[in-house]
Amino acid sequence: MGTFKGVHHVLSRYRQAVAMGLYGLVSVATFVTAYVVRFEFTIPETFARDIWAYAGILLAVRLLAFRLLNLSLERWRHIGTHDVARLVAAATLGSAWFIAILLVMQPVTPVPRSVLLVDWMLVILVVSGLWITYRSLFEVVQRQARLENGTLQRAILIGAGETGSRLVKEMLRDPMGYRPVGYLDDDPVKQGIRLHGLPVEGPVSNLPVVAKKWDADALIIALPSATLAELREVVDSCVETGLPFKVLPSTEEVLAGHVGTGQLREVKLDDLLGRDPIQLALPQLGAELDGKTVLITGGAGSIGSELCRQIALNGPGRLVLLDKSESDVFDVDLDLRHTFPDLDMVTIVGDLLDETLLEQVFRDEKPAVVFHAAAYKHVPLMERNARSAVLNNVLGTSLVAELAGTSGVERFVLVSTDKAVQPANVMGATKQAAELITLDCSGRFPNTWYTAVRFGNVLGSRGSVVPLFERQLAAGRPLTVTHPEVTRYFMTIPEAVQLLLQASILPEARGQIAMLDMGDPVLIVDLARKLIRLKGLREGVDARIEFCGLRPGEKLHERLSAAHEQTRETEITKIRIVASSAAWVHDDMSLRALRGRLQDGQATSHESAVNLLCEIVPEFGQATTGVPMAQLAGAM
């Protein structure tokens, strides 16, 4: 093997010259062999006299054809069917030129037609054979080297479909850490067959037995089109074996041809909690945004940055991103300019409470559509910082919403939360106030389309429970869950933003609150246990869960609509309209009066901010404990 590697290294330095030299030898050899075959190993002297002259002409035209079709540039270890097709084309072109030259020359001793045909077939077969031999030797050497280094893991493929077959083919060619030993598949038609020399051992339920039989080191899930329920079952089976397992990420990448060990990754909670795949490009939204300027406040946050990406995908005239986090704006700006090089984009670092800046942005950029995603959102933190929450989430929303109306913006969309429903915490109360501001503006500015979109937690957002659990596991700390019965709604960030965008152009949503279908609530302790199993750990042995008690303002369960709110279906199955009966409580609590009180400093302290919230949102006066929040304010 060492000799082969040494020769390979030397020849690789002169790959094109070596390839053309071999092609030339093959061309001459196959031409002479064609004569030998035609005359049954005894070539008459008449034909033998001119054979080398003809071979020289054929050599020249064939090498020219091979060079024109770039056969000398291929790396033989990556040769595939498309390269064989180009080989056939090159051989045919070379033979055609050779025949044309013979017709012009009209030699006394012609080249027999059978020789031309046999030569054409032989050159294709022999060159293909060279490629296959080289590729096979290379793969054997690579595999043997990895085996000697002890780096190959014996892997069982779950899924014997097209994806699994292509992945095993890739592994056999270039292992990259894995040595496939067999398949499992629930399709009875595939069971018992062999793919690439490996058996399909049976259904996935046989996994524990088959893993032990083959002494497997790893499991690979190659089911990119599996439903959520199917993936959960497969993951549960993998967890039972105690072996590490990985998954191919998506059908889209598989369809694009990107199937290989480089795409393998660990199964994430998103995979098990998400819903059906979504299509990010929305033709109707693209038509709405064509040539228009879109302003996104909080554009560097979890939801805001995904809004930027999906809106950029739908071709706005200009995208304006506003956020006060300089570092986050910088990162999102780099990402968007790399992904969408033709995007006309403006990034602004600034605060929602800077009214002068907001007026300048609306005056200079003239946005037609505004997505207001900027908000303080961490419940326990806002319980201790009520003044900041009220100023940012209430006053900030009122400034942006009213500027949208006075500036003639076509659409204003508020990103709201399920915590605005019967709020038991400062953050939720400020978001209900923001919803009330949006509905109030809808009545005051009829030429602007106002909508609030309400949804629950999103997986992977900053400060959400999943990244917290992952950090705790990485540090070897217990996973902290507030209560054994606490539940939350979850949705992936791309799905939440996709539905938010759909709601923003839904006719029924104008002047209303839209509510996204979040599916069934998830028990947080189950989420923690799933994550422990996905990491290959054992609860109570390698990782443990601690219950720390509900934090200030937290509920056991969230709701997407209140008891007094009626909901109705829309043309989009995952979006409902909330018919809210909530309104301003006092005559002096108009939007303008509210802004005046906030700007005059009536929310100068924690206590005054909480009291003001209780005025705006009466439901906020009663927390889950039954104690009015206004009474709790002084104790915080």
Backbone torsions as a table, in degrees:
resi	resn	phi	psi	omega
1	MET	NA	-36.4	179.9
2	GLY	-62.9	-39.0	178.5
3	THR	-62.2	-44.4	179.7
4	PHE	-60.3	-43.0	-178.6
5	LYS	-65.1	-37.9	179.6
6	GLY	-66.4	-46.0	178.0
7	VAL	-61.8	-42.7	-179.9
8	HIS	-59.7	-40.8	-178.5
9	HIS	-64.3	-43.5	-179.0
10	VAL	-66.3	-47.6	-176.6
11	LEU	-67.2	-29.3	-179.0
12	SER	-63.7	-27.6	-179.7
13	ARG	-67.6	-25.0	-178.5
14	TYR	-124.0	46.0	-170.6
15	ARG	-58.2	-46.4	-175.7
16	GLN	-67.1	-43.1	-179.9
17	ALA	-65.3	-41.3	179.1
18	VAL	-64.1	-43.8	-179.0
19	ALA	-61.8	-46.4	-179.1
20	MET	-66.4	-34.9	177.2
21	GLY	-63.4	-45.1	178.8
22	LEU	-65.2	-41.3	177.7
23	TYR	-61.1	-38.6	178.4
24	GLY	-64.6	-46.4	177.4
25	LEU	-58.9	-42.1	-180.0
26	VAL	-64.2	-41.9	-178.4
27	SER	-61.5	-45.2	178.8
28	VAL	-66.5	-45.5	-177.0
29	ALA	-62.6	-42.7	-178.1
30	THR	-69.8	-33.5	178.4
31	PHE	-65.5	-46.3	178.6
32	VAL	-64.7	-41.9	179.4
33	THR	-61.3	-35.9	178.5
34	ALA	-62.1	-40.2	175.8
35	TYR	-63.3	-44.5	-178.5
36	VAL	-60.4	-42.7	179.8
37	VAL	-66.9	-43.6	-177.4
38	ARG	-60.5	-41.6	-175.2
39	PHE	-103.2	18.0	173.8
40	GLU	53.6	50.5	172.2
41	PHE	74.1	3.8	176.4
42	THR	-131.1	96.5	-176.4
43	ILE	-84.6	123.6	178.4
44	PRO	-58.0	148.4	-177.0
45	GLU	-58.7	-34.6	-179.0
46	THR	-59.2	-42.6	-179.7
47	PHE	-80.6	-35.0	-176.9
48	ALA	-65.1	-28.8	-175.7
49	ARG	-63.4	-35.4	-174.6
50	ASP	-103.8	-0.8	-171.5
51	ILE	-60.6	-39.4	-176.5
52	TRP	-74.6	-30.5	175.9
53	ALA	-66.7	-45.2	177.5
54	TYR	-62.6	-40.3	-179.3
55	ALA	-60.1	-38.2	178.9
56	GLY	-64.0	-42.4	179.0
57	ILE	-64.2	-46.2	-179.3
58	LEU	-61.4	-39.4	179.8
59	LEU	-59.2	-45.5	-177.2
60	ALA	-63.7	-48.2	-176.1
61	VAL	-71.9	-33.3	-178.7
62	ARG	-70.6	-42.1	177.8
63	LEU	-63.7	-36.5	176.6
64	LEU	-62.8	-43.2	178.5
65	ALA	-63.9	-42.5	179.2
66	PHE	-61.9	-39.2	-178.9
67	ARG	-70.6	-38.9	179.6
68	LEU	-62.3	-34.9	179.3
69	LEU	-93.8	14.3	171.5
70	ASN	60.3	30.5	178.5
71	LEU	-69.7	-21.0	-179.1
72	SER	-78.7	-12.2	-175.7
73	LEU	-94.0	-8.3	-176.0
74	GLU	-75.5	142.7	169.4
75	ARG	-87.5	116.3	-169.0
76	TRP	-62.1	-23.7	-179.6
77	ARG	-74.9	-9.9	178.2
78	HIS	-108.9	11.2	-176.4
79	ILE	-62.9	139.6	177.9
80	GLY	-138.1	-170.4	-176.1
81	THR	-63.1	-33.6	179.8
82	HIS	-65.7	-30.3	178.2
83	ASP	-71.8	-36.6	176.4
84	VAL	-63.4	-38.6	178.1
85	ALA	-62.1	-40.6	177.7
86	ARG	-69.7	-31.3	175.6
87	LEU	-63.3	-44.7	178.4
88	VAL	-60.5	-42.4	179.8
89	ALA	-64.4	-42.5	-179.4
90	ALA	-66.1	-43.0	179.0
91	ALA	-63.3	-40.6	179.8
92	THR	-65.9	-42.8	179.9
93	LEU	-63.2	-44.0	179.2
94	GLY	-61.9	-43.5	178.9
95	SER	-65.0	-38.3	179.9
96	ALA	-64.6	-42.8	177.4
97	TRP	-63.2	-40.7	179.7
98	PHE	-61.5	-43.9	179.3
99	ILE	-64.2	-40.7	179.6
100	ALA	-62.4	-40.2	178.0
101	ILE	-64.6	-41.3	178.5
102	LEU	-62.6	-38.9	179.5
103	LEU	-65.0	-35.2	178.5
104	VAL	-72.3	-41.2	-177.3
105	MET	-72.1	-34.5	-175.0
106	GLN	46.6	62.6	-177.2
107	PRO	-66.4	157.0	178.8
108	VAL	-64.8	-41.9	178.5
109	THR	-104.9	102.0	-178.0
110	PRO	-72.6	161.9	173.3
111	VAL	-85.3	123.6	-179.8
112	PRO	-56.9	142.3	-179.5
113	ARG	-62.5	-34.5	178.9
114	SER	-64.4	-33.9	177.3
115	VAL	-64.5	-43.5	178.9
116	LEU	-60.3	-42.4	-179.3
117	LEU	-67.7	-46.5	-179.2
118	VAL	-64.4	-40.8	178.4
119	ASP	-60.5	-45.3	-179.7
120	TRP	-59.0	-45.1	179.8
121	MET	-67.5	-42.4	-177.0
122	LEU	-65.4	-41.6	-177.3
123	VAL	-63.9	-36.0	177.6
124	ILE	-67.8	-45.3	-178.4
125	LEU	-64.8	-44.3	-175.7
126	VAL	-70.4	-43.2	178.3
127	VAL	-64.3	-42.5	176.3
128	SER	-59.8	-41.3	178.7
129	GLY	-62.4	-39.7	176.3
130	LEU	-59.5	-46.7	179.8
131	TRP	-59.7	-50.0	-176.9
132	ILE	-63.0	-41.5	-179.9
133	THR	-63.0	-45.5	179.9
134	TYR	-62.7	-47.4	-178.1
135	ARG	-61.6	-42.4	-179.9
136	SER	-64.1	-44.4	178.6
137	LEU	-62.1	-41.1	-179.9
138	PHE	-62.0	-45.6	-179.3
139	GLU	-64.9	-38.9	178.8
140	VAL	-63.1	-44.4	-179.7
141	VAL	-63.8	-45.4	179.7
142	GLN	-60.9	-45.8	-178.7
143	ARG	-64.1	-42.2	-178.9
144	GLN	-65.1	-38.9	179.4
145	ALA	-63.6	-40.5	179.8
146	ARG	-70.1	-35.8	177.2
147	LEU	-65.0	-41.2	179.5
148	GLU	-64.7	-32.9	179.1
149	ASN	-83.5	-6.2	179.6
150	GLY	68.3	29.6	-174.1
151	THR	-101.5	-7.7	-177.8
152	LEU	-89.3	129.6	175.7
153	GLN	-97.9	135.0	177.2
154	ARG	-74.5	116.3	-171.5
155	ALA	-116.8	139.4	173.0
156	ILE	-103.9	129.2	178.8
157	LEU	-89.7	126.5	174.4
158	ILE	-99.0	104.0	-174.0
159	GLY	121.6	108.5	-179.1
160	ALA	-107.3	26.8	177.6
161	GLY	-83.0	-161.4	-178.2
162	GLU	-59.9	-40.6	-178.7
163	THR	-65.2	-48.2	179.3
164	GLY	-61.4	-39.9	179.5
165	SER	-63.5	-44.6	-178.9
166	ARG	-67.6	-34.8	179.2
167	LEU	-67.4	-42.7	178.0
168	VAL	-64.2	-39.7	177.2
169	LYS	-58.7	-41.7	178.0
170	GLU	-65.3	-41.1	-179.3
171	MET	-66.5	-38.9	179.3
172	LEU	-67.1	-31.9	179.5
173	ARG	-77.8	-43.1	-178.2
174	ASP	-146.7	94.3	-168.3
175	PRO	-55.9	-43.8	-178.7
176	MET	51.2	45.4	173.3
177	GLY	101.0	-8.3	-175.8
178	TYR	-128.6	145.1	172.5
179	ARG	-124.3	101.5	-177.4
180	PRO	-65.5	138.0	-178.9
181	VAL	-120.4	-15.0	179.8
182	GLY	174.7	173.4	-179.1
183	TYR	-120.6	161.5	165.1
184	LEU	-133.0	140.7	179.9
185	ASP	-156.2	139.1	-179.1
186	ASP	-79.4	-9.0	179.5
187	ASP	-76.0	114.8	-178.4
188	PRO	-58.8	-28.6	-178.7
189	VAL	-64.9	-33.5	-176.8
190	LYS	-85.1	-22.4	-175.0
191	GLN	-67.1	131.7	179.8
192	GLY	95.0	-12.9	179.3
193	ILE	-86.4	175.1	176.3
194	ARG	-124.0	136.0	177.0
195	LEU	-122.6	123.3	-177.7
196	HIS	54.4	34.3	177.4
197	GLY	83.2	0.4	-178.2
198	LEU	-108.4	141.2	-176.1
199	PRO	-81.5	148.5	168.8
200	VAL	-93.4	105.4	-166.1
201	GLU	-76.3	-19.8	-178.4
202	GLY	146.3	-161.8	-178.9
203	PRO	-74.2	168.8	-178.2
204	VAL	-64.8	-26.1	179.0
205	SER	-62.4	-17.8	178.2
206	ASN	-83.2	3.4	-171.4
207	LEU	-54.8	-48.7	-178.9
208	PRO	-58.4	-42.2	-178.9
209	VAL	-67.8	-45.9	-177.4
210	VAL	-67.6	-38.1	178.9
211	ALA	-61.9	-40.1	178.5
212	LYS	-70.4	-40.8	-179.7
213	LYS	-59.0	-44.8	-176.2
214	TRP	-91.6	2.0	-178.7
215	ASP	52.2	49.1	-174.1
216	ALA	-68.7	147.6	176.6
217	ASP	-104.6	-21.7	-175.1
218	ALA	-153.7	158.1	177.2
219	LEU	-123.7	141.8	-179.8
220	ILE	-128.0	122.2	179.4
221	ILE	-91.1	112.1	-179.1
222	ALA	-113.3	60.9	-177.8
223	LEU	-129.7	65.6	-173.5
224	PRO	-64.1	-21.5	-179.4
225	SER	-102.9	12.0	-179.8
226	ALA	-65.6	146.5	175.2
227	THR	-72.8	167.1	-180.0
228	LEU	-59.4	-43.9	-179.2
229	ALA	-63.3	-41.5	179.1
230	GLU	-64.4	-42.4	-179.7
231	LEU	-64.5	-39.5	178.5
232	ARG	-60.9	-43.3	179.9
233	GLU	-62.9	-43.7	-179.5
234	VAL	-64.1	-43.5	179.9
235	VAL	-62.4	-41.6	177.3
236	ASP	-59.4	-40.9	178.5
237	SER	-65.2	-39.5	179.2
238	CYS	-65.9	-41.0	-178.9
239	VAL	-61.9	-38.4	-178.7
240	GLU	-60.8	-30.2	-178.3
241	THR	-74.4	-23.0	-176.4
242	GLY	78.3	4.3	-179.1
243	LEU	-90.7	150.6	174.2
244	PRO	-67.4	146.0	-180.0
245	PHE	-142.6	152.1	178.7
246	LYS	-133.6	170.8	-174.2
247	VAL	-140.3	148.6	168.9
248	LEU	-77.4	138.7	-165.9
249	PRO	-72.0	-45.1	-169.4
250	SER	-157.2	156.0	175.5
251	THR	-63.6	-35.5	-176.8
252	GLU	-61.0	-43.3	-179.7
253	GLU	-69.1	-35.8	178.5
254	VAL	-65.1	-44.3	-179.8
255	LEU	-64.6	-29.6	178.8
256	ALA	-78.0	-3.8	177.1
257	GLY	91.5	3.1	-177.5
258	HIS	-87.5	70.3	179.2
259	VAL	-112.2	113.7	179.7
260	GLY	-173.5	172.1	-177.6
261	THR	-64.4	-22.9	178.7
262	GLY	-66.7	-20.8	179.7
263	GLN	-91.2	-6.8	-179.4
264	LEU	-69.2	140.7	176.9
265	ARG	-148.4	168.8	176.8
266	GLU	-70.3	150.9	173.3
267	VAL	-69.4	131.9	-179.6
268	LYS	-107.5	160.7	177.3
269	LEU	-60.5	-30.3	176.8
270	ASP	-56.1	-37.6	-178.2
271	ASP	-63.7	-32.3	-174.5
272	LEU	-95.7	-15.0	-177.6
273	LEU	-110.9	-14.1	179.2
274	GLY	-71.4	177.2	178.2
275	ARG	-116.5	-148.2	-176.3
276	ASP	-63.4	150.0	176.7
277	PRO	-58.8	151.3	-178.2
278	ILE	-120.1	154.9	178.4
279	GLN	-101.8	116.5	-171.8
280	LEU	-72.6	-32.3	-179.1
281	ALA	-80.6	126.2	-179.6
282	LEU	-117.5	105.9	-176.9
283	PRO	-55.7	-41.2	-178.6
284	GLN	-65.7	-40.4	177.4
285	LEU	-65.3	-40.8	177.9
286	GLY	-57.5	-40.4	178.6
287	ALA	-67.0	-36.8	179.5
288	GLU	-68.3	-35.0	-174.4
289	LEU	-93.4	-7.5	-174.1
290	ASP	-54.6	116.7	176.6
291	GLY	77.2	4.4	-175.7
292	LYS	-103.6	155.7	176.6
293	THR	-91.8	131.7	-179.6
294	VAL	-117.0	126.6	177.3
295	LEU	-104.8	129.9	176.8
296	ILE	-121.6	113.1	174.0
297	THR	-84.3	145.9	-174.1
298	GLY	67.5	30.4	-173.1
299	GLY	-69.4	-8.1	179.3
300	ALA	-102.6	1.6	178.8
301	GLY	-82.3	-175.6	-177.3
302	SER	-61.3	-52.1	179.4
303	ILE	-75.0	-43.3	-177.7
304	GLY	-60.5	-42.7	-178.7
305	SER	-68.4	-35.8	176.4
306	GLU	-69.8	-35.5	172.9
307	LEU	-58.1	-44.2	178.3
308	CYS	-57.6	-46.9	-176.9
309	ARG	-64.2	-45.7	-176.7
310	GLN	-73.0	-34.3	176.1
311	ILE	-68.6	-40.7	176.6
312	ALA	-58.9	-36.5	179.1
313	LEU	-64.2	-25.5	-176.7
314	ASN	-99.9	14.6	166.7
315	GLY	68.1	59.2	173.5
316	PRO	-74.9	165.1	174.9
317	GLY	-68.7	-42.8	178.0
318	ARG	-151.6	146.2	177.2
319	LEU	-117.4	125.3	179.0
320	VAL	-114.2	121.7	-177.8
321	LEU	-110.4	124.6	179.3
322	LEU	-121.9	126.5	177.9
323	ASP	-159.8	152.9	-178.6
324	LYS	-96.0	-1.9	178.1
325	SER	-91.8	103.4	-174.4
326	GLU	-57.9	-48.2	-176.7
327	SER	-63.7	-42.0	-179.6
328	ASP	-67.5	-39.1	176.3
329	VAL	-61.1	-41.7	179.6
330	PHE	-60.3	-46.0	-178.4
331	ASP	-64.4	-45.7	-179.2
332	VAL	-65.9	-39.3	178.7
333	ASP	-59.6	-45.5	178.6
334	LEU	-61.6	-45.4	-177.7
335	ASP	-62.7	-46.4	-177.7
336	LEU	-67.1	-39.7	-179.1
337	ARG	-69.4	-29.9	176.2
338	HIS	-74.4	-43.6	-176.2
339	THR	-75.6	-36.5	-177.6
340	PHE	-125.5	76.3	-174.1
341	PRO	-62.6	-22.8	-178.7
342	ASP	-93.3	0.5	-176.9
343	LEU	-70.7	129.8	173.0
344	ASP	-83.6	110.4	-171.8
345	MET	-135.3	143.1	175.6
346	VAL	-125.1	127.8	177.7
347	THR	-112.6	130.6	-175.6
348	ILE	-125.8	126.7	173.6
349	VAL	-95.7	115.7	-177.7
350	GLY	-171.4	166.8	-175.9
351	ASP	-101.6	142.0	176.8
352	LEU	-59.3	-29.9	-176.2
353	LEU	-82.2	-3.4	176.7
354	ASP	-84.8	87.9	-174.2
355	GLU	-62.1	-35.5	178.8
356	THR	-62.6	-43.8	178.5
357	LEU	-63.5	-44.3	-179.6
358	LEU	-60.1	-44.6	179.4
359	GLU	-60.8	-40.3	179.5
360	GLN	-65.2	-41.5	179.6
361	VAL	-62.0	-46.7	-179.8
362	PHE	-67.1	-35.0	-179.3
363	ARG	-72.9	-42.8	-174.9
364	ASP	-81.7	-42.5	-174.3
365	GLU	-88.5	-23.1	178.9
366	LYS	49.6	59.0	-179.2
367	PRO	-65.0	141.8	175.2
368	ALA	-93.7	-26.7	-178.5
369	VAL	-133.1	135.3	178.8
370	VAL	-125.3	125.8	171.1
371	PHE	-108.5	114.9	-176.5
372	HIS	-97.6	94.2	-178.2
373	ALA	-106.0	-7.2	-176.7
374	ALA	-70.7	127.4	178.0
375	ALA	-171.7	149.9	165.5
376	TYR	-80.8	134.2	-168.7
377	LYS	-130.6	-9.3	-174.6
378	HIS	-83.0	113.0	-171.1
379	VAL	-56.6	-58.6	-176.9
380	PRO	-61.2	-36.8	-178.8
381	LEU	-66.2	-41.2	-179.8
382	MET	-71.2	-24.6	174.6
383	GLU	-61.0	-30.6	-179.9
384	ARG	-95.0	-5.5	-177.3
385	ASN	-134.7	54.1	-174.7
386	ALA	-61.6	-38.6	-178.7
387	ARG	-60.1	-47.4	179.4
388	SER	-62.8	-39.5	-179.7
389	ALA	-63.6	-43.8	-179.5
390	VAL	-65.5	-44.9	-178.7
391	LEU	-64.3	-46.5	-176.0
392	ASN	-72.9	-49.6	-171.9
393	ASN	-82.6	-30.3	-178.1
394	VAL	-97.5	-60.3	-180.0
395	LEU	-63.6	-43.2	179.3
396	GLY	-58.2	-43.4	178.8
397	THR	-65.0	-41.4	-179.1
398	SER	-63.8	-38.7	179.1
399	LEU	-63.8	-47.9	-177.8
400	VAL	-67.8	-43.8	-176.7
401	ALA	-64.3	-42.3	-179.1
402	GLU	-71.6	-37.2	176.0
403	LEU	-62.7	-35.1	177.4
404	ALA	-61.1	-41.0	179.8
405	GLY	-71.1	-45.7	-177.7
406	THR	-71.8	-22.7	-179.4
407	SER	-91.0	-1.5	178.5
408	GLY	76.6	27.0	176.3
409	VAL	-61.7	141.1	-179.3
410	GLU	-73.4	-44.2	-176.2
411	ARG	-136.7	138.5	173.4
412	PHE	-127.3	123.5	-177.7
413	VAL	-122.3	119.9	177.3
414	LEU	-92.6	129.8	173.5
415	VAL	-87.6	109.3	-176.9
416	SER	-109.2	-167.8	-171.9
417	THR	-147.9	156.9	176.8
418	ASP	-66.6	-17.4	179.6
419	LYS	-72.8	-8.9	174.4
420	ALA	-76.9	-12.2	-179.2
421	VAL	-84.4	121.1	-178.4
422	GLN	42.2	60.5	-170.3
423	PRO	-62.4	136.0	176.5
424	ALA	-115.2	11.5	-178.9
425	ASN	-146.7	163.6	-177.1
426	VAL	-59.5	-47.1	-177.7
427	MET	-59.3	-47.2	-179.8
428	GLY	-61.8	-39.8	179.3
429	ALA	-64.9	-39.6	178.6
430	THR	-65.9	-33.0	179.5
431	LYS	-74.9	-32.7	174.3
432	GLN	-67.4	-38.2	175.9
433	ALA	-60.2	-40.1	178.1
434	ALA	-63.5	-39.0	176.0
435	GLU	-61.7	-44.5	179.6
436	LEU	-61.8	-38.7	177.3
437	ILE	-62.1	-43.2	-179.5
438	THR	-62.9	-44.3	179.5
439	LEU	-67.6	-36.9	177.8
440	ASP	-63.2	-43.1	179.1
441	CYS	-65.1	-32.0	178.8
442	SER	-60.2	-36.5	177.5
443	GLY	-77.5	-33.4	-177.0
444	ARG	-80.7	-27.7	-178.0
445	PHE	-125.2	77.7	-174.1
446	PRO	-64.3	-17.3	-179.9
447	ASN	-82.2	-8.7	178.6
448	THR	-109.2	135.2	179.0
449	TRP	-84.1	113.7	178.3
450	TYR	-108.8	134.0	177.5
451	THR	-145.3	140.2	170.5
452	ALA	-112.8	134.7	-178.6
453	VAL	-116.7	122.2	-173.1
454	ARG	-109.3	128.6	174.2
455	PHE	-151.9	173.5	-173.9
456	GLY	-94.2	-151.7	-176.7
457	ASN	-66.4	150.1	175.0
458	VAL	-117.1	137.5	-179.1
459	LEU	-69.3	133.0	173.9
460	GLY	87.4	-2.3	178.4
461	SER	-72.5	159.9	-177.5
462	ARG	-63.4	129.9	178.8
463	GLY	84.7	-3.4	179.3
464	SER	-74.7	169.3	-168.7
465	VAL	-69.3	-34.2	-175.3
466	VAL	-65.2	-51.0	175.7
467	PRO	-58.8	-34.5	177.7
468	LEU	-62.9	-46.8	178.0
469	PHE	-59.6	-42.3	-178.2
470	GLU	-64.6	-39.2	177.4
471	ARG	-66.2	-39.3	179.1
472	GLN	-65.2	-41.8	177.9
473	LEU	-63.8	-44.3	-178.4
474	ALA	-62.1	-31.6	-178.9
475	ALA	-89.8	-1.3	180.0
476	GLY	76.1	18.2	179.9
477	ARG	-94.8	161.1	176.4
478	PRO	-65.5	151.3	173.8
479	LEU	-82.9	122.8	-175.8
480	THR	-95.1	121.9	176.9
481	VAL	-119.1	136.1	-173.2
482	THR	-67.8	-38.2	-173.8
483	HIS	-156.6	144.3	-178.8
484	PRO	-60.2	-23.5	-175.1
485	GLU	-107.7	2.7	-175.5
486	VAL	-68.0	136.8	179.5
487	THR	-128.7	157.0	174.5
488	ARG	-145.6	153.7	171.4
489	TYR	-83.3	142.8	178.7
490	PHE	-133.4	149.1	177.3
491	MET	-152.1	146.8	176.2
492	THR	-72.2	152.6	-178.2
493	ILE	-59.6	-47.2	180.0
494	PRO	-60.2	-39.4	-179.2
495	GLU	-68.0	-41.7	179.8
496	ALA	-60.4	-44.5	-178.7
497	VAL	-69.6	-37.7	177.3
498	GLN	-58.1	-48.5	-179.5
499	LEU	-68.9	-35.0	176.7
500	LEU	-60.1	-43.1	178.5
501	LEU	-65.6	-39.5	177.8
502	GLN	-64.6	-41.5	179.0
503	ALA	-64.0	-30.6	-176.6
504	SER	-67.0	-19.8	179.2
505	ILE	-116.8	11.8	-179.9
506	LEU	-80.7	120.5	-175.2
507	PRO	-54.4	-39.2	-177.3
508	GLU	-67.1	-17.2	-174.5
509	ALA	-84.4	-8.7	-177.5
510	ARG	-64.7	127.2	179.9
511	GLY	70.6	16.2	-176.1
512	GLN	-131.6	173.7	171.5
513	ILE	-100.3	124.9	176.4
514	ALA	-98.1	142.4	-177.3
515	MET	-122.6	127.2	179.8
516	LEU	-84.3	142.6	175.3
517	ASP	-73.4	111.4	-177.0
518	MET	-94.6	4.1	-177.4
519	GLY	75.3	-154.7	-179.6
520	ASP	-87.9	145.4	176.3
521	PRO	-65.7	150.1	-176.0
522	VAL	-108.2	132.7	175.3
523	LEU	-72.7	120.8	-173.3
524	ILE	-62.7	-36.4	179.6
525	VAL	-65.5	-33.6	175.2
526	ASP	-66.2	-36.4	177.5
527	LEU	-60.7	-44.2	179.5
528	ALA	-62.7	-42.5	-179.0
529	ARG	-67.0	-38.7	177.5
530	LYS	-61.4	-43.2	-178.1
531	LEU	-64.8	-40.2	177.6
532	ILE	-59.7	-44.9	-179.2
533	ARG	-67.7	-38.8	179.7
534	LEU	-63.4	-28.7	178.6
535	LYS	-83.6	3.3	179.6
536	GLY	74.4	22.2	-178.5
537	LEU	-105.4	166.5	-179.6
538	ARG	-114.5	127.1	178.9
539	GLU	-64.5	134.2	179.9
540	GLY	86.4	-14.1	179.3
541	VAL	-115.3	-62.8	-179.9
542	ASP	-91.7	-23.5	-178.8
543	ALA	-151.3	150.5	178.7
544	ARG	-136.5	162.2	-178.7
545	ILE	-113.9	133.2	176.8
546	GLU	-118.5	140.6	176.6
547	PHE	-99.2	121.0	-172.2
548	CYS	-106.2	-3.2	179.5
549	GLY	89.6	149.5	179.1
550	LEU	-62.3	136.3	178.7
551	ARG	-85.0	165.6	-178.7
552	PRO	-53.5	128.3	176.4
553	GLY	87.3	-6.9	-176.7
554	GLU	-85.4	146.6	176.1
555	LYS	-105.5	160.5	170.8
556	LEU	-69.7	-42.5	-175.8
557	HIS	-135.6	140.6	174.7
558	GLU	-97.6	157.5	175.4
559	ARG	-128.1	153.4	179.7
560	LEU	-94.6	-13.1	175.2
561	SER	-148.7	150.1	-178.3
562	ALA	-86.3	169.4	-177.5
563	ALA	-62.6	-33.0	-177.8
564	HIS	-85.3	-2.6	-177.5
565	GLU	-99.1	131.6	174.9
566	GLN	-98.6	141.5	178.3
567	THR	-118.4	151.6	177.9
568	ARG	-138.0	154.1	-177.7
569	GLU	-72.8	159.6	173.5
570	THR	-126.3	-178.2	179.0
571	GLU	-69.5	-15.9	175.6
572	ILE	-102.0	117.3	-169.7
573	THR	-59.7	-28.8	-176.4
574	LYS	-93.2	9.3	179.7
575	ILE	-128.2	130.0	175.8
576	ARG	-120.8	156.7	177.2
577	ILE	-102.5	132.9	178.9
578	VAL	-98.0	119.9	175.7
579	ALA	-90.5	92.7	-173.9
580	SER	-86.3	138.5	175.2
581	SER	-98.6	3.5	-178.7
582	ALA	-68.9	144.6	178.6
583	ALA	-156.2	173.6	177.0
584	TRP	-63.0	140.4	-174.3
585	VAL	-82.3	-43.0	-176.2
586	HIS	-113.3	152.4	179.2
587	ASP	-60.7	-34.3	-177.1
588	ASP	-82.8	3.9	179.5
589	MET	-98.1	35.0	173.4
590	SER	-66.7	166.4	-178.7
591	LEU	-58.1	-44.7	-178.3
592	ARG	-64.9	-40.2	179.5
593	ALA	-66.9	-38.8	178.9
594	LEU	-61.7	-46.8	179.0
595	ARG	-60.2	-40.7	-179.9
596	GLY	-62.4	-43.1	-179.7
597	ARG	-65.6	-39.4	179.9
598	LEU	-68.9	-43.1	-178.2
599	GLN	-73.5	-22.5	177.6
600	ASP	-82.9	-0.7	174.5
601	GLY	91.5	22.9	179.5
602	GLN	-77.7	-3.7	173.7
603	ALA	-117.7	53.0	-174.8
604	THR	-83.2	-16.9	-178.2
605	SER	-132.2	170.1	177.8
606	HIS	-59.6	-46.2	-176.1
607	GLU	-64.7	-44.0	-178.8
608	SER	-67.1	-34.6	177.8
609	ALA	-65.5	-43.2	178.9
610	VAL	-64.8	-42.5	179.7
611	ASN	-63.3	-40.0	178.4
612	LEU	-64.4	-40.7	176.9
613	LEU	-61.8	-39.2	179.1
614	CYS	-63.9	-31.8	176.2
615	GLU	-69.1	-44.9	-176.6
616	ILE	-70.7	-41.7	-174.1
617	VAL	-122.9	91.1	-176.5
618	PRO	-57.1	-34.0	-179.0
619	GLU	-61.4	-23.0	-178.9
620	PHE	-70.0	-16.0	-178.1
621	GLY	-69.1	-12.8	-179.4
622	GLN	-125.1	114.7	179.5
623	ALA	-86.3	178.1	-179.5
624	THR	-62.2	-25.4	179.4
625	THR	-80.9	-10.0	-177.2
626	GLY	88.8	0.4	-179.8
627	VAL	-95.7	126.5	178.9
628	PRO	-57.0	136.3	-179.2
629	MET	-61.8	-31.1	179.6
630	ALA	-61.8	-32.9	177.8
631	GLN	-74.8	-29.8	179.8
632	LEU	-75.1	-21.8	-171.3
633	ALA	-55.7	-43.3	-176.8
634	GLY	-69.0	-19.5	-177.8
635	ALA	-89.5	-4.5	-174.8
636	MET	-91.8	NA	NA
